[in-house]
Amino acid sequence: MSATNVSRIAIAAGVAASTVLLLAGPAAAHVSVQPQGEAAKGGYATLNFKVPNERDQASTVKLEVNFPADHPLSSVTPEAVPGWKIEITKGKLDKPLEVHGRKITEAVTKVTWTADGSKIAPGYFQQFPVSVGQLPEDADQLVFKAIQTYDNKEVVRWIEEPTGGEEPDSPAPVLKLTAATEDHHGGGAAKGDKKETHAASSSSSDTTARTLGIIGILIGIAGVAFGVLAGRRRTA
């Protein structure tokens, strides 16, 4: 095979690979959700809703995220995002939640971010952080249906739930939950800390025992000395 043919084949392969990437790019650029760190069952987490702009001639001006009704969250607190107005929608719960000894009768059903001096321009993305909890203990994932609106009035609904097969055309953001931790708030002592505490306690006990032993010896010496002096006085 000549060098010219090799070059042609390489160029053709490069063009084919580029075409695949271009075709695959838009399908992967959808609204998604990722936790900062882990999202453990029964715990609290900060979630980032990532919104890419898929259009070349329009900017994203609105995002609506619907929270799962089958697993309502008692605490939903969005972080302020410069240039965006935030609206929180709540609804009554069919079954009240019990959190830290008190009953919660309503929960956040939707959070809406609307451009207020800022937009997501073509070729850019924006993250919208939200602190949430308590995450359910009886679920492996949470589905957040999202609606993205562009300034040309186009609306994209990211609401298709995963079925275990191929990814749908407009997949909803899915949050994977990890195994529950011993301390849902992250304030408990780690195993290493517990070992150190136990070691410190043992050391303190050993020190106390040594101190009491020394005191006992000193008392014993004092008793012997007193006895010797008393004997000498009787002899005299």
C-alpha positions, 0 to 999 in steps of 0.5 A: 500500500502506497503512502498516499493511500495510507494518508487517504485512509487516515484522513477518512478515518479522522473525518468519520471519527469527527462525525461520530463525535459531532453526532454524539455531542448534542445527545450527551449535553442534557440537564444533569445532577451531581452531588458535591461529594456523596449523596448518602441515604438518610443524609444531607447533600449539596446537589449541582444541577448542570445546565448546558446550552445546546443551541447556537442561536439562543440562550437559556433563560429559565430552568425548572426542576421538579422534586420527586413526589414519591420521596419528598425532601423536608429541606430544600435550600437553593444557593443564590446564583448571580443574575438569576431569580429563584422561586420555590414552590411548595405543596401539601404532603399526603403523608406528613414527614417526621424529621428530628421529632417534628412533623413536616406537612409540606415540602418543596415540589419545584425550584425555578431559576429565571434569568435576571440580568444573566443568561446561559449563552451558546457554548456555555453551561451554568450550575445551580446548587441546592442543599437537600435532605433528608435523602430517603433510605428506601431508594437507590436513586431520585429522579428530578424532571427538568424543563429548560427554556430558551430566549427564542421561546423554545422549551425542552423537557428533560422528563423521560425516566431511565428504564435500564436500557438505552438512554432516552432522547430527553433524559431526566436528571437522576441522582444516584444514592450511596449507602447510608453512613453511621452519622447522617450529618457527618458530625460523628467520630470516625473510627480513627477518632474513636481509637484515639479517644479510647487510647486517650482514656486508657492513657488517663486511666494508667496515669491515675493508677500510677499516681495512686500507686506512688501515693500509696508508696509514700504513705507506706514509707511515711508509716515506716518512718513514724514507726521507727521514730516511735520505737526510738522514743520508747527506747530512750 
